[in-house]
Amino acid sequence: MTTFQNPILPGFHPDPSICRVGEDFYLVTSSFEYFPGIPVFHSRDLIHWEQIGHCLTRNSQVHLVTGAPNCLNIYAPTIRWHDGLFYVIVTCVTGDNHGNFIVTAKDPAGPWSEPIPLPFPGIDPSLFFDADGTVYYTGTDDGIYLCAVNPETGEAIGERHRIWQGTGANNPEGPHIYRINGMYYLLLAQGGTELCHMAAIARSESVYGPYTSCPHNPVLTNIGHNLPIKAAGHADLVEDTNGNWWAVCLGIRPLAYPFRHNLGRETMLVPVRWENGWPFFGEDGAVLPQFTTDAALPTEIPEGYAPGSAVTDTFSGDALHPSWNYCYNPVPGLVEQKDGTLRLLGNAAALSEDAPKAWLGRRQEHFCCTAEADLEFLPEADGEEAGLSIYMNPGHHYEIVRTRQNGQLCVLLRRRIGSLCAAEHVIPCADARMTLRLTCSREWYQFSFSAQSAPETFVSVGGGEAGYLTTEAGGCFTGNYIALFASGNGKPMKNAAVFHRFAYLPGAE
């Protein structure tokens, strides 16, 4: 018997795709406007995942656009391995334009190639390598279509064929094709990536169809179940070395009723069994927060492991920890890891502007957690600031801010909810160094600080409701980040804000 918990990747990790090479599993997820793009994870047991890199690590590979935070840029990658090479195919959505491309690597940790552009419209692409050597592109453009492709050049081979539109639910998307026991199976998402999300499957003797719908579709959905996981869908199948089948999918965990979620769409694992040529997912198609299954995992789970982890970063070395992201492509000079510190030199962009800025964030992975940052900063001019933020997008964030107002050095709380913005609890503080703290719960985000002159005493500056920093209140496809930032608020900063340490500690849920 095997027991495991969901999610296997907590926090903003949507649209998972998985492949196996020997005894190793590799997984990628969407990244939207965050850079580096497309995080890559490795596991031996399907439960314990380690981030080993990203696919998009250079500005030459992708240009992330502003204009609709949480809605644009990198959508729904698919990872596959064939003949010694890893392929990741993905969509970059830039307003009205959908650009699909492939990147490749011999080592999934990178580096990955420059993009191979593809001439196909729509979103959510996938690659299928058939036994006869033909490679197929499967995509979403007002339904699901298929076309042979040369993955080395991106050239389309022949015509596009519409193959299956799902079972009638809205937004058929996220298609994946598999060949299992002589049949072609087409797995797709439908219902929209909200509470009516689901997965459906069909099969055919020919890759071009016609495809016959599974008699118990949808094969995966949490609709109608009183479970803490909602909106389950967008799945990908994988077989382990023991002949057991599994699916990864996305789901959300609302804070409470009415359903609002702040961690984003997360990655779940579901056992799959086959009967009479059809797959059965989870428990009657549902994704549970805990599964106990007869199917043994490929290897034992490391003792004491829990999804998501405590992190302490002292910014040593030349490269940032892979859990950090910029918002949009990095601008030289704004964020620099150097000599055991993180230096943020704010530009004119305010935290509330939809623009590249001196901002570095990591996903909030747990409802209950604590983050701390050791900051050294003396602003020279009014308006210069640095701090620690819980950040959904430019219009929805709370932060503890080290700044100067009317010539006086101070610390304050700021909350922005859409067009409403308030700066509160202004506390004078002349110390150059301080520790900023964010304490998160299902109900509240609370901020405090300790000054260098009284390091054991944390002073509260207040907080804000978690419910206002949720997708339903003001987001779209991403989740909350815990971010370090600096800004000149209209003018470039004169002095850099220096962070000496960052710590993230999960709490009891």
matplotlib code that plots the C-alpha trace (Angstrom):
import matplotlib.pyplot as plt

x = [0.0, 1.2, -0.1, 0.7, -0.5, -1.6, -0.5, 2.9, 4.0, 2.2, 1.8, 1.7, 2.5, -0.3, -0.7, 1.8, 3.3, 5.4, 7.7, 9.8, 13.3, 14.4, 13.8, 13.7, 10.6, 10.7, 7.9, 7.3, 4.6, 3.4, 5.1, 3.2, 5.1, 7.7, 11.4, 13.2, 10.3, 9.1, 10.5, 11.8, 11.5, 13.0, 11.8, 12.5, 9.3, 6.7, 6.2, 9.5, 10.4, 13.5, 13.6, 16.7, 16.4, 14.2, 13.8, 13.8, 16.8, 18.0, 16.3, 17.0, 14.6, 11.5, 10.2, 7.6, 5.1, 3.2, -0.4, -2.5, -0.8, -1.4, -2.9, -0.2, 3.1, 4.0, 1.1, 0.9, 4.2, 4.5, 7.7, 8.7, 11.8, 12.8, 16.0, 18.3, 16.7, 14.2, 11.6, 9.5, 6.8, 4.9, 2.8, 3.8, 0.6, 1.3, -2.0, -3.8, -0.8, -0.1, 3.4, 4.1, 7.7, 9.9, 13.1, 15.3, 18.1, 20.2, 20.2, 16.8, 18.7, 19.8, 20.9, 18.0, 18.2, 17.0, 13.3, 12.3, 9.2, 6.1, 3.5, 0.5, -2.2, -3.8, -2.5, -1.6, 0.6, 1.8, 4.2, 3.6, 6.4, 4.8, 6.4, 6.9, 9.0, 6.3, 6.1, 2.7, 1.8, -1.5, -2.9, -6.0, -7.6, -11.4, -11.1, -8.3, -6.3, -3.4, -0.6, 2.6, 5.7, 9.4, 10.5, 14.1, 12.8, 9.3, 8.0, 4.4, 4.1, 0.8, -2.6, -4.1, -6.9, -9.5, -9.7, -12.0, -13.8, -14.3, -17.7, -19.4, -18.1, -16.6, -12.9, -11.5, -7.8, -4.5, -4.4, -2.0, -1.8, -0.5, -0.2, -1.1, -1.7, -2.1, -4.7, -4.3, -5.6, -6.4, -6.6, -7.8, -9.0, -12.4, -14.8, -12.5, -9.8, -12.3, -14.6, -16.0, -12.6, -12.3, -10.4, -11.9, -10.4, -11.1, -9.5, -9.0, -7.2, -5.8, -4.0, -6.3, -9.4, -12.3, -12.0, -14.5, -15.3, -14.7, -18.1, -17.3, -16.2, -15.2, -12.5, -11.2, -13.1, -13.9, -17.3, -19.9, -17.5, -17.2, -13.4, -10.8, -9.3, -11.4, -11.1, -9.1, -8.1, -5.4, -3.8, -0.9, -0.3, 2.9, 3.8, 6.3, 8.9, 6.6, 3.9, 1.7, 0.0, -0.3, -1.5, -0.4, -3.0, -3.8, -6.2, -6.8, -7.3, -9.7, -9.1, -12.7, -16.3, -17.1, -14.3, -11.3, -7.7, -4.5, -1.8, -2.6, -3.3, -1.1, 0.2, -1.5, -0.8, -3.5, -3.2, -4.7, -5.9, -7.0, -10.0, -11.3, -9.1, -10.1, -8.4, -10.0, -8.5, -8.3, -11.3, -14.3, -12.5, -11.9, -8.5, -8.2, -6.0, -4.6, -4.5, -3.9, -3.3, -2.2, 0.2, 3.6, 5.6, 8.8, 11.0, 10.5, 9.7, 12.5, 11.8, 10.2, 9.6, 6.7, 5.8, 7.2, 10.2, 12.0, 14.5, 17.2, 19.1, 22.2, 22.8, 26.1, 27.5, 27.1, 23.6, 20.3, 18.5, 16.1, 13.0, 13.5, 11.8, 11.9, 8.6, 9.1, 12.6, 15.3, 16.7, 20.5, 21.5, 18.2, 18.8, 22.3, 23.6, 27.1, 29.5, 26.9, 24.2, 21.2, 21.3, 18.2, 18.6, 15.1, 14.2, 11.4, 8.7, 6.5, 5.5, 2.0, 3.1, 2.9, 6.5, 9.9, 11.2, 13.7, 11.6, 12.6, 10.0, 9.3, 6.0, 4.0, 3.6, 1.7, -1.3, 0.5, 4.2, 6.6, 9.1, 11.9, 14.4, 17.4, 17.5, 20.2, 19.0, 19.1, 16.9, 18.4, 15.3, 11.6, 9.8, 12.8, 11.8, 12.5, 10.7, 9.0, 5.7, 3.0, 2.2, -0.4, -0.1, 0.5, -3.0, -3.2, -0.4, 0.5, 4.0, 6.2, 8.1, 11.4, 11.2, 11.6, 8.7, 9.1, 12.8, 12.1, 13.2, 10.4, 8.8, 5.1, 2.5, 1.0, -2.0, -3.2, -6.5, -7.3, -7.7, -7.7, -4.3, -3.5, -0.2, -0.7, 1.1, 4.1, 6.7, 9.9, 13.1, 16.6, 18.4, 20.2, 19.6, 16.5, 14.7, 11.3, 8.8, 5.7, 3.4, 0.8, -2.4, -5.6, -7.2, -4.5, -1.1, 0.7, 3.9, 6.4, 10.0, 12.9, 15.5, 19.2, 19.1, 16.5, 17.0, 14.9, 11.9, 9.5, 7.1, 3.9, 2.9, -0.4, -1.6, -4.4, -7.0, -5.9, -9.2, -8.4, -5.2, -6.9, -7.6, -11.3, -10.7, -8.2, -6.0, -6.3, -3.9, -1.1, -0.8, 0.8, 4.6, 6.6, 8.8, 11.8, 11.6, 13.0, 11.7, 12.4, 8.7, 9.2, 13.0, 15.9, 17.2, 20.6, 21.6, 20.9, 18.8, 20.9, 19.4, 21.7, 19.3, 15.9, 14.1, 10.9, 9.5, 6.3, 3.9, 1.2, -1.8]
y = [0.0, 3.5, 6.7, 10.2, 13.8, 16.3, 18.7, 17.3, 20.8, 23.3, 26.9, 28.3, 25.3, 25.0, 22.9, 20.2, 17.9, 14.8, 12.3, 9.4, 8.5, 5.2, 5.5, 9.3, 11.5, 15.1, 17.7, 21.2, 23.8, 27.1, 30.3, 33.2, 36.6, 35.2, 34.7, 32.4, 30.6, 27.0, 25.5, 21.9, 19.4, 15.9, 12.9, 9.2, 8.5, 10.9, 12.5, 14.1, 16.7, 18.9, 21.9, 21.4, 24.5, 26.3, 26.0, 29.7, 31.3, 33.9, 37.0, 35.7, 32.8, 34.8, 38.4, 38.7, 41.4, 43.6, 44.7, 42.0, 40.7, 37.0, 36.5, 36.6, 35.0, 31.3, 28.9, 25.1, 23.5, 19.8, 17.9, 14.8, 12.7, 11.0, 9.4, 11.1, 14.6, 16.4, 18.5, 21.2, 22.7, 25.8, 28.8, 32.4, 34.5, 38.1, 39.9, 38.8, 36.8, 33.2, 32.1, 28.4, 27.1, 24.2, 24.2, 21.2, 19.9, 16.8, 17.6, 18.7, 20.9, 22.9, 24.7, 24.6, 25.6, 28.8, 28.5, 26.7, 28.6, 26.8, 27.8, 26.7, 28.9, 28.5, 27.4, 24.4, 22.5, 18.9, 16.6, 12.9, 10.7, 7.7, 4.3, 4.8, 7.9, 10.5, 13.4, 15.1, 18.5, 18.6, 22.0, 23.9, 26.4, 26.4, 22.7, 20.1, 19.6, 17.5, 18.0, 16.2, 18.4, 18.4, 19.1, 20.1, 22.9, 23.5, 22.9, 21.6, 18.5, 18.1, 19.5, 20.0, 17.6, 18.3, 15.2, 15.5, 18.4, 16.7, 15.8, 19.1, 21.1, 24.5, 25.2, 21.8, 22.3, 20.9, 17.8, 14.9, 11.8, 8.4, 5.0, 2.3, -1.4, -0.6, 2.2, 6.0, 7.8, 11.6, 13.2, 16.8, 19.3, 21.0, 23.1, 26.0, 26.3, 27.2, 25.2, 23.3, 22.1, 18.4, 15.9, 13.7, 11.0, 9.2, 6.5, 5.5, 2.9, 5.7, 8.8, 10.9, 9.3, 9.0, 9.1, 7.3, 9.0, 7.1, 5.8, 7.2, 10.7, 13.0, 10.7, 13.3, 16.0, 17.2, 18.6, 17.3, 16.2, 17.9, 18.0, 20.7, 20.4, 22.1, 22.8, 19.6, 19.1, 19.6, 16.2, 14.2, 10.5, 8.6, 4.9, 4.0, 1.2, -1.2, -0.9, 1.3, 4.4, 7.8, 11.3, 14.7, 17.4, 20.9, 21.8, 24.6, 24.7, 27.5, 29.3, 28.9, 29.4, 31.3, 29.6, 31.9, 30.7, 32.6, 29.9, 29.5, 26.3, 23.6, 20.2, 17.0, 13.3, 10.7, 6.9, 5.5, 1.9, 0.4, -1.8, -3.0, -0.5, 2.6, 4.5, 5.1, 8.1, 8.6, 7.7, 7.7, 10.3, 12.6, 14.1, 13.5, 15.4, 12.0, 8.8, 5.3, 2.9, -0.7, 0.6, 0.9, 4.1, 3.5, 4.1, 4.9, 8.5, 10.2, 10.0, 13.1, 14.6, 17.1, 19.0, 22.5, 23.1, 25.5, 27.7, 29.9, 31.9, 33.9, 34.8, 33.1, 32.0, 33.4, 32.2, 32.8, 29.8, 28.3, 29.1, 32.9, 34.7, 38.1, 39.7, 40.0, 39.8, 41.0, 44.5, 44.7, 46.6, 46.3, 42.9, 41.6, 38.8, 39.8, 39.1, 37.2, 39.8, 40.6, 44.2, 45.8, 49.2, 50.5, 52.2, 54.7, 52.0, 51.7, 48.3, 49.0, 49.6, 46.8, 47.1, 45.5, 46.6, 45.8, 42.8, 39.2, 36.7, 33.1, 31.3, 31.2, 27.4, 27.0, 28.8, 29.1, 30.2, 32.8, 34.8, 36.9, 39.2, 41.0, 44.4, 47.2, 50.4, 54.1, 55.9, 59.3, 60.9, 60.9, 58.1, 55.7, 52.4, 48.8, 46.0, 42.6, 42.1, 39.5, 40.1, 38.8, 41.4, 45.2, 45.9, 43.5, 43.4, 44.2, 45.1, 46.3, 49.2, 50.9, 54.4, 58.1, 60.5, 64.3, 63.7, 61.2, 57.5, 55.1, 51.8, 51.4, 49.0, 49.6, 47.8, 48.0, 46.4, 47.5, 51.3, 51.5, 52.1, 53.0, 53.6, 52.8, 52.5, 54.8, 54.0, 56.2, 54.1, 55.5, 52.1, 51.2, 47.4, 45.6, 42.2, 42.3, 39.6, 38.3, 35.8, 34.1, 32.3, 31.3, 34.5, 37.2, 38.5, 40.1, 42.2, 43.2, 44.2, 44.3, 47.1, 46.6, 48.4, 46.0, 42.8, 40.6, 42.8, 42.6, 45.6, 45.0, 47.3, 45.6, 43.4, 42.6, 40.0, 37.0, 36.9, 40.1, 38.7, 35.8, 35.0, 35.5, 39.0, 40.3, 37.8, 35.3, 32.3, 32.7, 32.7, 34.8, 35.5, 36.6, 39.3, 41.5, 44.8, 48.3, 51.4, 55.1, 55.8, 58.1, 58.4, 55.9, 55.2, 56.6, 53.7, 50.0, 48.2, 45.3, 42.0, 39.8, 36.9, 35.5, 32.7, 30.8, 28.5, 26.5, 26.4, 24.1, 24.1]
z = [0.0, -0.8, 0.9, -0.4, 0.0, -2.6, -3.9, -4.9, -6.0, -3.8, -4.8, -8.3, -10.5, -13.1, -16.2, -15.3, -18.0, -17.2, -18.9, -17.8, -18.9, -17.4, -13.6, -13.7, -14.0, -15.3, -15.0, -16.2, -15.5, -16.8, -15.7, -17.4, -16.9, -14.5, -15.5, -15.8, -17.6, -17.4, -14.2, -14.6, -11.8, -11.3, -9.2, -8.7, -6.7, -8.2, -4.8, -3.9, -6.6, -6.9, -9.1, -11.3, -13.6, -16.1, -19.9, -20.6, -18.9, -21.5, -22.8, -26.4, -25.8, -24.8, -24.6, -21.9, -22.5, -20.1, -20.4, -18.7, -15.5, -14.7, -18.2, -20.8, -21.9, -21.1, -21.2, -20.7, -21.8, -22.7, -22.0, -24.0, -24.5, -27.7, -29.0, -26.4, -26.6, -24.3, -26.1, -24.4, -26.6, -25.4, -26.2, -25.6, -25.5, -26.3, -26.5, -29.6, -30.9, -29.9, -30.7, -30.4, -30.2, -29.2, -27.1, -26.7, -24.4, -23.8, -20.1, -18.6, -16.1, -19.2, -21.1, -23.4, -27.1, -28.7, -29.7, -32.9, -34.0, -35.2, -37.8, -35.8, -34.2, -30.8, -27.3, -25.3, -27.8, -27.4, -29.3, -30.0, -31.4, -33.2, -33.6, -37.4, -36.8, -37.6, -35.1, -34.6, -33.2, -31.3, -30.5, -29.4, -31.7, -31.4, -30.7, -30.9, -34.1, -35.3, -37.9, -38.7, -38.0, -38.4, -34.8, -35.9, -38.2, -37.0, -40.5, -40.8, -42.9, -44.7, -43.6, -40.2, -39.1, -36.5, -34.4, -31.4, -29.6, -26.3, -24.8, -25.3, -22.4, -23.1, -23.8, -25.0, -24.6, -23.3, -25.6, -25.2, -27.4, -26.3, -28.0, -25.5, -26.3, -30.0, -29.6, -29.8, -26.8, -26.8, -23.3, -23.0, -20.5, -20.8, -18.8, -18.3, -15.7, -12.9, -10.7, -13.7, -14.9, -15.9, -18.1, -20.8, -23.0, -26.3, -28.3, -31.9, -34.1, -36.2, -34.9, -37.2, -35.7, -35.6, -31.8, -29.5, -26.3, -23.1, -21.7, -18.2, -19.3, -17.7, -16.4, -13.9, -12.1, -8.6, -9.6, -7.2, -4.6, -1.2, -1.3, -0.3, -3.8, -6.6, -10.3, -11.1, -14.7, -17.3, -16.9, -18.4, -18.1, -17.3, -16.7, -14.1, -14.3, -12.4, -15.1, -12.9, -14.5, -12.9, -13.9, -12.9, -13.1, -11.7, -8.9, -6.4, -2.7, -1.7, 1.6, 2.7, 1.5, -0.7, -2.7, -3.2, -3.7, -3.2, -3.9, -7.5, -9.4, -8.0, -9.2, -8.0, -8.5, -9.3, -9.5, -12.7, -13.4, -16.7, -17.3, -20.7, -22.5, -20.6, -17.8, -14.4, -12.6, -8.8, -6.7, -9.0, -11.1, -8.1, -7.0, -3.3, -0.8, 0.3, -1.7, -0.5, -3.4, -4.0, -6.7, -5.2, -6.0, -8.1, -5.1, -1.4, -0.5, 1.5, 5.2, 6.7, 3.3, 2.9, -0.3, -0.3, 1.9, 4.3, 2.5, 3.9, 1.3, 2.1, -1.5, -1.9, -5.2, -8.6, -9.5, -7.8, -6.2, -8.8, -6.7, -7.4, -10.3, -11.8, -12.9, -16.7, -18.4, -16.1, -16.6, -16.1, -13.0, -11.0, -9.3, -8.5, -6.3, -5.2, -2.4, -0.3, -0.7, -2.9, -4.2, -5.5, -7.2, -7.8, -11.1, -11.5, -11.7, -8.6, -7.3, -8.5, -12.1, -14.7, -15.8, -15.2, -11.8, -9.0, -7.9, -7.0, -5.7, -4.8, -4.7, -1.5, -1.2, 2.1, 3.6, 6.8, 6.6, 7.7, 5.6, 6.8, 5.1, 6.6, 4.9, 5.0, 3.4, 4.1, 1.5, 0.4, -1.0, -0.1, -2.0, -2.2, -0.7, -0.3, 1.5, 1.6, -0.2, -0.6, -4.3, -6.7, -9.4, -9.7, -8.5, -5.6, -3.0, 0.6, 1.8, 4.7, 3.4, 4.5, 3.2, 3.9, 4.3, 4.7, 5.4, 8.2, 8.0, 8.7, 8.3, 7.2, 5.9, 2.5, 1.1, -2.5, -3.6, -7.2, -7.3, -3.4, -1.8, 1.8, 3.6, 7.3, 10.7, 9.9, 12.5, 12.7, 12.5, 11.8, 11.9, 8.7, 9.2, 10.1, 9.8, 8.0, 8.7, 6.9, 8.7, 6.5, 7.5, 5.7, 7.0, 7.3, 6.1, 9.1, 8.9, 11.5, 11.8, 14.3, 14.1, 14.5, 17.8, 19.2, 17.2, 19.6, 19.5, 16.6, 16.1, 14.3, 11.4, 10.8, 7.9, 5.5, 4.7, 2.6, 0.8, -1.1, -2.6, -4.4, -8.0, -7.6, -6.1, -8.6, -10.3, -13.2, -13.8, -11.3, -7.5, -4.8, -4.6, -1.6, -3.0, -2.2, -4.0, -4.3, -6.1, -6.6, -7.3, -10.2, -10.1, -10.1, -6.6, -5.6, -3.2, -3.6, -1.0, 0.3, 1.5, 3.5, 4.2, 3.2, 5.0, 4.2, 6.9, 6.4, 9.3, 10.5, 8.2]

ax = plt.figure().add_subplot(projection="3d")
ax.plot(x, y, z, "-o")
ax.set_aspect("equal")
plt.show()
